[in-house]
Amino acid sequence: QPWTRPRRTYSPLPHFEQFAEAHPRELCFVVPPSTQHAIGTALVAFERARAGVSGECLDYSGWGEAMADGWGIRADTAMHLALQIAYFRLHDRVGPASEELPMRRFFAGRTETVRSCTVEAREMCEDWRSGPGSSSSLRCAATKHAGLVKRVRAGGGIDCHLYALERCADNDEEGVALFRDRLFLRSKAWALASSNVDCRHVSCCGFLPAHPQGYGIGYTIGASSIRVCCSALALGAKSPQAFVGNLSQVLDDIEVAARRE
């Protein structure tokens, strides 16, 4: 059920000076050989995993939240539509898109998935295939996206629920037909897995792809800029550099279309 997060108040620790030492002293830790070996093993595993990931960052300064507000479109919505257009231009098709949405309204709520690849988004991508398309197709897709976000935020998401059911069915020998269905599996092959980290203490962030053939995208939106970090797995033969190049052009095209109004 929705709940109200209690307010937390903080006060300085009283008489802090009594805990401070006059002369700081070095703390020496004794690391046993078993722990040193575990650290070395973890470093080797990390380097092996890192070698299979490629990434590219974009520091875009054409527009940001302030300008998007003037267009009457949320900057986060415009960003998600831009990601889908960039993917469409690069691969000549739309793909399943996963947007992580915070669920702070619910007790112990974490995140839920917004499936932002809609019919309206596909029509927008086709209209914007080779350059700035009509603002009407952009706004139509934005309206649909805003409705999806509102519904998911109110508890209407399905992916976390289905994931829990799928894990519960792991021990079912006969299995559940839905979880083996080709269309269901394809709908979860996220071509775009993205998340907006809205925190003033974070200048940039990144995420791994949710599917071997997809892109992982983390971004932060400022008042007049957008920072993006795109990653892909080497085995997926996808190019984050090409994707980011397309995305930068799409963001420019959105500004052009908005200024035409």
C-alpha positions in Angstrom: 0.0 0.0 0.0 1.1 3.6 -0.6 2.7 5.1 2.5 4.3 8.3 3.7 8.0 8.1 4.4 8.7 9.5 7.9 10.8 12.6 8.1 14.2 12.2 9.6 15.9 15.0 11.5 19.6 15.2 12.2 21.4 17.1 14.8 25.2 17.6 15.4 26.8 15.1 17.8 27.0 16.9 21.1 30.4 17.5 22.6 32.1 16.0 19.6 35.5 17.4 20.8 35.7 14.8 23.5 35.9 12.0 21.0 38.6 13.6 18.9 42.2 12.6 19.4 44.9 15.2 19.8 47.3 13.3 17.5 45.8 11.0 14.7 47.5 7.6 14.7 47.8 5.1 11.8 45.6 2.0 12.0 47.5 -1.1 10.8 45.4 -3.9 9.5 46.8 -7.5 9.3 45.5 -9.2 6.2 45.8 -13.0 6.3 47.1 -14.8 3.2 43.7 -16.3 2.5 42.2 -12.8 2.2 45.0 -11.6 0.0 44.5 -14.6 -2.3 40.7 -13.8 -2.4 41.5 -10.2 -3.3 43.9 -11.3 -6.1 41.3 -13.7 -7.5 38.6 -11.1 -7.5 40.9 -8.6 -9.3 41.6 -11.2 -12.1 37.9 -11.9 -12.4 37.1 -8.2 -12.6 39.7 -7.5 -15.3 38.3 -10.4 -17.3 34.8 -9.1 -17.1 35.8 -5.5 -17.8 37.6 -6.7 -21.0 34.3 -7.8 -22.4 32.6 -4.5 -22.0 33.0 -1.4 -24.2 31.6 2.0 -23.4 31.2 5.6 -24.6 30.2 8.8 -22.8 28.4 11.9 -24.0 28.5 15.3 -22.4 25.7 17.1 -24.3 25.2 20.8 -23.8 22.5 21.6 -26.4 19.6 21.6 -24.0 18.4 20.3 -20.6 15.6 20.3 -18.2 15.0 24.1 -18.2 14.6 24.2 -22.0 12.4 21.0 -22.1 10.1 22.6 -19.6 9.6 25.5 -22.0 8.5 23.0 -24.7 5.9 21.4 -22.4 7.7 18.0 -22.4 9.5 16.5 -19.4 13.2 16.2 -20.1 13.3 12.6 -18.9 10.5 11.7 -21.4 12.2 13.5 -24.2 15.4 11.6 -23.3 13.7 8.2 -23.5 12.2 9.0 -26.9 15.6 10.2 -28.1 17.1 6.9 -27.1 14.5 5.0 -29.1 15.0 7.2 -32.2 18.8 6.7 -32.0 18.4 2.9 -31.8 16.0 3.0 -34.7 18.3 5.0 -36.9 21.2 2.7 -36.1 19.5 -0.7 -36.5 16.4 0.2 -38.7 14.0 -1.3 -36.1 12.6 -0.6 -32.7 13.5 -2.8 -29.8 12.2 -3.6 -26.3 13.0 -0.7 -24.0 13.3 -0.9 -20.2 13.1 2.2 -18.1 13.7 1.8 -14.4 11.2 3.9 -12.3 11.6 4.5 -8.5 8.7 3.2 -6.4 9.1 5.3 -3.3 5.4 5.6 -2.9 5.2 2.0 -1.7 6.6 0.5 1.5 9.9 -1.1 0.7 9.4 -0.1 -2.9 12.5 -0.1 -5.0 12.0 0.0 -8.8 9.7 -1.1 -11.5 10.0 -1.4 -15.2 8.3 1.0 -17.7 8.0 -0.7 -21.1 8.5 2.5 -23.1 8.6 1.1 -26.6 5.0 1.8 -27.7 3.1 1.9 -31.0 3.3 5.7 -30.7 7.0 5.5 -30.2 7.4 3.3 -33.2 5.4 5.7 -35.4 7.6 8.6 -34.1 10.8 6.7 -34.9 9.6 6.1 -38.5 8.7 9.8 -38.8 12.2 10.8 -37.5 14.1 8.2 -39.4 16.4 10.6 -41.3 16.1 13.9 -39.4 13.8 16.2 -37.4 10.3 14.8 -37.8 7.0 16.4 -36.9 6.6 17.7 -33.4 3.1 16.2 -33.3 4.5 12.6 -33.5 7.0 13.5 -30.8 4.3 14.9 -28.5 2.0 12.0 -29.2 4.7 9.5 -28.1 5.5 11.8 -25.1 1.9 11.8 -24.0 1.7 8.0 -24.2 5.0 7.7 -22.3 3.8 10.0 -19.5 0.7 7.9 -19.1 2.7 4.7 -18.8 4.9 6.3 -16.2 1.9 7.5 -14.2 0.3 4.0 -14.3 3.5 2.2 -13.3 4.2 4.6 -10.5 0.7 3.9 -9.1 1.5 0.1 -9.0 0.5 -0.9 -12.5 3.8 -2.4 -13.6 4.1 -6.1 -14.4 7.7 -7.0 -14.8 8.8 -7.4 -11.1 5.6 -9.4 -10.4 6.2 -11.7 -13.4 9.9 -12.1 -12.4 8.8 -13.2 -8.9 6.3 -15.7 -10.4 9.0 -17.0 -12.8 11.4 -17.6 -9.9 8.6 -19.4 -8.0 8.0 -21.6 -11.0 11.7 -22.6 -11.3 11.1 -25.9 -9.5 8.0 -26.8 -11.5 8.9 -29.8 -13.6 6.2 -29.1 -16.2 7.0 -25.4 -16.3 4.7 -22.6 -17.1 3.8 -22.0 -20.7 4.0 -18.3 -20.4 7.6 -18.2 -19.3 8.6 -20.4 -22.3 6.5 -18.4 -24.8 8.6 -17.0 -27.7 6.9 -13.6 -27.7 7.2 -13.3 -23.9 11.0 -14.1 -24.1 11.4 -11.6 -27.0 9.6 -8.9 -25.0 12.3 -9.2 -22.3 15.3 -9.1 -24.6 15.9 -5.5 -23.7 17.5 -3.6 -26.6 17.7 -0.5 -24.4 18.0 -0.7 -20.6 18.2 2.8 -19.2 18.1 4.6 -15.9 18.1 8.2 -14.9 20.2 8.9 -11.8 18.6 12.1 -10.4 21.1 13.1 -7.8 23.0 16.3 -7.5 26.0 14.4 -6.0 26.4 12.2 -9.1 27.9 13.8 -12.2 27.7 10.7 -14.4 26.7 7.1 -14.1 26.7 3.9 -16.1 25.0 0.5 -16.3 25.6 -2.8 -18.1 23.2 -4.0 -20.7 20.3 -6.2 -19.5 20.7 -8.4 -22.6 23.8 -9.5 -24.5 22.5 -7.8 -27.7 21.5 -4.6 -26.0 22.8 -1.3 -24.7 23.0 -0.3 -21.0 22.5 3.5 -20.6 22.8 5.6 -17.5 22.2 9.4 -17.7 21.8 12.5 -15.6 19.9 15.6 -16.8 21.0 19.0 -15.7 19.3 22.4 -16.2 21.1 22.9 -19.6 23.0 19.6 -20.2 22.6 15.9 -20.4 25.4 13.4 -19.5 25.1 9.9 -20.9 27.2 6.7 -20.4 26.4 3.9 -22.9 27.8 0.4 -22.6 27.6 -2.8 -24.6 29.1 -6.3 -24.4 31.8 -7.3 -26.8 30.0 -10.5 -27.6 26.9 -8.6 -28.7 28.9 -6.8 -31.5 27.2 -3.5 -30.7 29.0 -0.2 -30.9 28.4 2.3 -28.0 30.4 4.8 -30.0 28.0 4.6 -33.0 24.9 4.7 -30.7 26.2 7.8 -28.8 26.9 9.5 -32.1 23.3 8.9 -33.3 22.0 10.0 -29.9 23.8 13.4 -30.0 22.3 14.1 -33.5 18.8 13.1 -32.3 19.1 15.4 -29.3 19.9 18.2 -31.7 17.0 17.3 -33.9 14.6 17.4 -31.0 15.7 21.0 -30.3 15.2 21.9 -34.0 11.7 20.5 -34.0 10.8 22.2 -30.7 12.0 25.6 -32.0 9.9 25.2 -35.1 6.7 25.5 -33.1 
